[in-house]
Amino acid sequence: MKTQLTRPRKGGAAKRRRQADHRKRLVALGVEAEVVARMNQKDVRDMLKYPAKVAKDSE
């Protein structure tokens, strides 16, 4: 049987690229870059779940 039994895992480079894109998206929404740099990845993802709320809070 030549088919794969498990799906291939995502690579580390793709993960870093996604995380960098998330951080850039937060900065584009108006959050300060210094604040975003200190945040962990879970907090970044949680803020991006509701971008309208983030944009409103930063004004």
N, C-alpha and C positions, 0 to 999 in steps of 0.2 A: 504494500500500500504506500503510495508516494505522497498522499496528501498529508498536510500538517495536522497533528492532533490538537495543538494549542495555537492560539493566535500569537504572532510575534509581538514582543513588548515594544513600547515606544522608546525611542532612543533618548539619551541624556541631552544631546544638542537640541532636539525638538522641544524638550521640556524647558530648557533655558531660554529658548527663543520665545515660547509662549509666555513665560514669566516676564520677560523683558517687554513683550507687547502689552501685557496687562498693566505693568507699571507706567508705560508711555501713555496708555489710555487714561489712567487716573490723572496724570499730569495734564493731559489735554482737557479733562473735565474741570480742571481748576484747582486741584489739590497741589500744595507746594511740593516741589521735588525733594526737599530735605525731609519732609514728613513721610513721603512715599518710600524714600531710601531706608528709613528706620523701621518700616512696617514689615511684618513677616508675611509670607505668601498667603496664608489663610485669611488674614485681615484684608489683603488686597482683593482676593476673590470675593469676600463678603461685601466689600464696598461696591464692587462692579456688578453685583446682582441687581442693584437698584440705582442705575446711573442718574436718573432724574433727581433722586433724593440727594445724591452727592453733589450734583451741579447746583442745586438750590442751597445747600448748606454752605458751599464755598463762597457764595455771593454776599 
